[in-house]
Amino acid sequence: MDKHPEEGMDLSTLSELPFFRGESPQNLQWLLGVATTRRLKAGEALIQAHAHNDFLYIVISGLFRVELVGETGQHLVTHIAPGETIGELSVLDGKPTAATVIADESARVLAIQRIDLWELIARSHTVTRNLLVLMVQRIRWDDEVLHDSLALQREYAKTARMDSLTGLYNRHWLDEMLPRLIERAHNDGQPLGLLMLDVDHFKDYNDNFGHQAGDEALRAVGAIMLRHIRADDSAARYGGEEFVIILPNLDGHSVGDVAERLCRSIRMESQLMFARQNLPGVRISIGLAMLRPGQHAEELLAAADRALYQAKADGRDRVVAQPED
């Protein structure tokens, strides 16, 4: 139940609140005559989202949480502690509230009605200044929260397109970017090559040395691939022990040279030390396909996959290019 603050608050307590810092005793005494206090239980809502609000609330004691309503429910945005204000924007501009404010624990607030707030602002430059300071602090805090949220979103977007094991792009990235790179190549009239790589006998490697050793071997393959491609090229883990490399602006002969170098380098450089054991390296088979006029991503991948299948049928540890028309 609301009651006048003089029953539970004196001028000294009021003057200690940031909103009234430096305010004259006369204006504080006037406020005590028009403002009310409100007590809330834990879990009780002070303000509901999208509702009309006629009061500026100043938290005297307790803690409040601010929640925004989204598609998946309500999400905590921030907390409001004693001395801070609630509802200042909606009471000043007369628009519906943007969030729900709920008491996290037993709390008490000072409630100032809109008409009395404007009267107080007219009476006092001090209150006007204090209100502006509090609002700027809130905006700065909201900006920091937004900045952190955007940074997390960017980091998530980055990690959502990266393979956590090898550090290469993942299938999601490939499905999104390969059609764009193909469209660009068609529009610019430039060649584009695609290599599909598969680690030979990888199941046997896992069976013989364990899955952790197999993971280390895949990491080694990914690292070697990155060392032997250009900055304009892109490498992705296609799935399991399969990889794809996209090579724009290279003719078929040059793409073939890259593939042969990769095959040799992985053969020579993929040995690794794991669990105090010197483990043998792995071998790869590579299927090579060059983008053809009017070809789509699925068709280019299928051509490289057929060439890879032929490389395995021919004995593995080799490069096979798609046949010319």
C-alpha positions in Angstrom: 0.0 0.0 0.0 1.3 3.5 -0.9 1.9 6.0 1.9 3.5 9.4 2.3 7.2 9.3 2.7 7.2 11.4 5.9 6.0 8.2 7.7 9.2 6.4 6.8 11.7 8.9 5.4 13.2 12.2 6.6 14.9 15.0 4.8 18.4 13.6 5.6 17.6 10.3 4.0 16.1 12.0 0.9 19.1 14.3 0.4 21.5 11.4 0.3 19.8 10.0 -2.8 21.7 10.9 -6.1 18.6 12.3 -7.6 18.3 14.9 -4.8 22.0 15.6 -4.2 22.5 19.3 -3.5 18.7 20.0 -3.4 17.4 22.7 -1.1 15.5 21.6 2.1 12.5 23.7 1.0 12.1 21.7 -2.2 12.7 18.4 -0.4 10.0 19.3 2.2 7.6 20.1 -0.7 8.3 16.8 -2.3 7.7 14.9 1.0 4.2 16.3 0.8 3.3 15.1 -2.6 5.4 11.9 -3.2 4.5 8.5 -1.9 6.5 5.4 -1.0 5.7 1.9 -2.2 6.8 -1.4 -0.8 7.2 -4.5 -3.0 7.7 -8.2 -2.3 10.3 -10.3 -4.0 8.9 -11.2 -7.5 6.4 -8.4 -7.6 6.5 -6.3 -10.8 6.9 -2.5 -10.4 6.5 -1.8 -14.1 5.1 -4.0 -16.9 6.5 -3.8 -20.5 4.4 -1.9 -23.0 2.3 -0.4 -20.2 1.4 3.3 -19.5 3.5 4.7 -16.7 2.8 7.9 -14.7 5.5 7.7 -12.1 9.2 8.2 -11.7 10.4 5.7 -9.1 13.6 6.1 -7.0 14.9 3.0 -5.4 15.3 3.5 -1.7 16.1 -0.1 -0.7 16.2 -3.5 -2.3 17.2 -4.7 -5.8 15.2 -4.7 -9.1 15.9 -6.6 -12.3 15.0 -5.3 -15.8 13.8 -7.8 -18.3 13.0 -7.5 -22.0 10.4 -9.7 -23.7 11.7 -11.5 -26.8 10.6 -14.4 -29.0 11.9 -16.9 -26.5 10.6 -15.3 -23.3 11.9 -12.6 -20.9 15.6 -12.0 -20.7 17.5 -10.2 -18.0 19.1 -7.0 -19.2 20.4 -5.4 -16.0 19.8 -4.7 -12.3 18.8 -1.5 -10.6 20.2 -0.8 -7.2 19.3 1.7 -4.4 19.7 5.4 -5.4 18.9 4.7 -9.1 15.8 5.7 -11.0 13.1 3.6 -12.7 10.7 4.7 -15.4 12.3 8.1 -16.2 11.9 7.8 -20.0 8.3 6.7 -20.1 7.2 9.3 -17.5 9.0 12.1 -19.4 7.9 11.2 -23.0 4.5 9.7 -22.1 5.2 6.6 -24.3 4.6 2.9 -23.1 7.4 1.3 -21.1 10.0 -0.8 -22.9 10.8 -3.4 -20.3 9.4 -5.2 -17.2 10.9 -4.2 -13.9 10.6 -6.8 -11.1 11.7 -6.7 -7.4 14.5 -9.3 -6.9 14.0 -9.0 -3.1 11.8 -6.9 -0.7 12.2 -3.4 -1.9 11.0 0.2 -1.3 10.7 3.0 -3.8 9.8 6.7 -3.8 7.1 7.3 -6.3 6.8 10.8 -7.9 3.8 11.4 -10.2 4.5 13.0 -13.6 2.8 16.3 -12.8 4.8 16.6 -9.6 8.0 15.7 -11.4 7.5 18.5 -13.9 6.7 20.9 -11.0 9.9 19.8 -9.3 11.9 20.4 -12.4 10.4 23.8 -12.8 11.3 24.6 -9.2 14.9 23.3 -9.3 17.9 23.4 -11.7 19.6 21.0 -9.3 17.0 18.2 -9.8 17.2 18.8 -13.6 20.9 18.4 -13.5 20.8 15.3 -11.4 18.2 13.7 -13.6 20.3 14.4 -16.7 23.4 12.9 -15.0 21.5 9.8 -14.0 20.0 9.4 -17.5 23.4 9.8 -19.1 24.9 7.2 -16.8 22.1 4.8 -17.8 22.6 5.5 -21.5 26.4 4.9 -21.1 25.7 1.6 -19.3 23.2 0.5 -21.9 25.7 1.4 -24.6 28.3 -0.8 -22.9 25.9 -3.6 -22.6 25.0 -3.2 -26.3 28.7 -3.1 -27.3 29.4 -6.3 -25.3 26.4 -7.9 -26.8 27.4 -7.0 -30.4 31.0 -8.2 -29.6 29.6 -11.6 -28.5 27.4 -11.8 -31.5 30.4 -11.1 -33.8 32.4 -13.7 -31.9 29.5 -16.2 -32.2 29.1 -15.5 -35.9 32.8 -16.1 -36.3 33.0 -19.3 -34.3 29.7 -20.6 -35.9 31.6 -20.6 -39.3 34.8 -22.1 -38.0 35.7 -25.8 -37.4 36.8 -26.0 -33.7 39.1 -28.9 -34.3 41.2 -27.7 -37.3 40.7 -23.9 -37.3 39.5 -24.1 -40.9 36.1 -22.9 -42.1 33.3 -25.4 -41.6 30.5 -26.8 -43.7 28.1 -24.0 -42.8 30.6 -21.4 -44.1 31.1 -23.5 -47.3 27.4 -23.8 -48.0 27.0 -20.0 -47.5 30.1 -18.8 -49.3 30.8 -21.1 -52.2 27.7 -20.0 -54.2 28.8 -16.4 -53.7 32.4 -17.1 -54.9 31.0 -19.0 -57.9 28.7 -16.1 -58.8 31.6 -13.7 -58.5 33.8 -15.9 -60.8 31.0 -16.1 -63.4 30.4 -12.3 -63.3 34.1 -11.5 -63.5 34.8 -14.1 -66.1 37.6 -15.5 -63.9 38.5 -19.1 -63.3 37.9 -20.9 -60.0 39.3 -24.2 -58.9 38.0 -26.5 -56.2 40.0 -29.3 -54.5 38.2 -32.0 -52.5 40.6 -33.8 -50.2 40.2 -37.0 -48.2 42.6 -38.6 -45.7 43.4 -42.1 -46.9 42.5 -45.0 -44.6 41.6 -42.7 -41.8 39.4 -45.3 -40.0 42.4 -47.6 -39.8 44.5 -44.7 -38.4 41.9 -44.2 -35.7 41.6 -47.9 -35.0 45.4 -48.3 -34.7 46.3 -45.1 -32.7 43.0 -43.9 -31.2 40.6 -41.2 -31.9 42.6 -38.5 -30.1 45.6 -39.3 -32.3 43.2 -39.1 -35.3 42.1 -35.7 -34.2 45.8 -34.6 -34.0 46.4 -35.9 -37.5 43.4 -33.9 -38.8 44.8 -30.8 -37.1 48.1 -31.4 -38.7 46.5 -31.7 -42.2 44.6 -28.5 -41.6 47.8 -26.6 -40.6 49.7 -27.9 -43.6 46.8 -26.8 -45.9 46.9 -23.3 -44.5 50.6 -23.0 -45.0 50.4 -23.9 -48.7 47.5 -21.8 -49.9 47.3 -18.1 -50.8 45.5 -15.4 -48.8 42.8 -15.4 -51.4 42.2 -19.1 -51.1 39.8 -20.7 -48.6 40.0 -24.0 -46.8 37.1 -25.7 -45.1 36.5 -29.0 -43.3 33.8 -30.6 -45.4 33.0 -33.3 -42.8 34.9 -36.0 -41.0 38.2 -36.4 -42.7 37.2 -34.6 -45.9 38.3 -31.0 -46.8 37.6 -28.5 -49.5 39.9 -25.8 -50.8 38.6 -23.0 -53.1 41.2 -21.4 -55.3 39.9 -18.3 -57.3 41.7 -16.7 -60.2 43.9 -19.7 -61.0 43.8 -21.8 -64.2 43.6 -25.5 -64.2 47.3 -26.1 -64.5 48.1 -23.8 -61.6 45.4 -25.5 -59.4 46.9 -28.8 -60.3 50.3 -27.6 -59.1 48.8 -26.6 -55.8 47.1 -30.0 -55.4 50.4 -31.9 -56.1 52.3 -29.8 -53.6 49.7 -30.4 -51.0 49.8 -34.1 -51.6 53.6 -34.2 -51.3 53.7 -31.8 -48.3 51.1 -33.8 -46.2 53.0 -37.0 -47.1 56.2 -35.5 -45.7 55.1 -33.2 -43.0 52.1 -34.8 -41.2 54.1 -37.0 -38.8 53.4 -36.0 -35.2 54.3 -36.7 -31.6 51.3 -37.8 -29.5 51.2 -39.3 -26.0 55.0 -39.6 -26.2 54.8 -41.6 -29.3 56.1 -40.8 -32.8 53.1 -41.5 -35.0 53.3 -41.9 -38.7 51.9 -39.3 -41.0 48.9 -39.6 -43.2 48.3 -39.6 -46.9 45.5 -37.8 -48.9 43.7 -38.2 -52.1 42.6 -35.1 -54.0 39.8 -34.6 -56.6 40.2 -31.4 -58.7 37.4 -29.6 -60.5 37.4 -26.3 -62.4 34.3 -24.2 -62.5 32.5 -24.4 -65.9 30.2 -21.9 -67.5 26.8 -21.9 -65.8 27.8 -24.4 -63.2 26.4 -24.2 -59.6 28.0 -25.0 -56.3 26.4 -28.5 -56.0 27.6 -29.3 -59.5 31.1 -28.2 -58.9 31.3 -30.1 -55.6 29.9 -33.2 -57.3 32.6 -32.9 -60.1 35.3 -32.7 -57.5 33.8 -35.6 -55.5 33.8 -37.8 -58.7 37.5 -37.0 -59.3 38.3 -37.8 -55.6 36.5 -41.1 -56.0 38.6 -41.9 -59.0 41.8 -40.9 -57.1 40.9 -43.5 -54.5 40.1 -46.1 -57.1 43.5 -45.5 -58.7 45.4 -46.3 -55.5 45.0 -43.2 -53.3 47.8 -40.7 -52.3 47.3 -38.8 -55.6 45.6 -36.1 -57.5 42.9 -36.7 -60.1 41.3 -33.9 -62.1 37.8 -34.0 -63.6 38.1 -35.1 -67.3 37.8 -32.4 -70.0 34.6 -32.3 -72.0 
